[in-house]
């Protein structure tokens, strides 16, 4: 299992339509799921996240 998580954080309030400058891609450890929750793997950004584009 992958041990790195990529999360998009909104860093600015968009004026009009959002742009990539309004977000930051944050890399961190995969969290342990809390009781009653699930950890989901998504392939939506596979490859793009490792290049900093998701």
TAKA-V862131 format. One record per run of one state. SS is the DSSP state (alpha for helix, beta for strand, coil for the rest). FROM is the first residue (numbers start at 1). LEN is the number of residues. If there is no record, write none. Layout:
ss = (SS SS)
from = (FROM FROM)
len = (LEN LEN)
This chain:
ss = (coil beta coil alpha beta coil alpha coil)
from = (1 4 11 20 23 30 49 52)
len = (3 7 9 3 7 19 3 3)
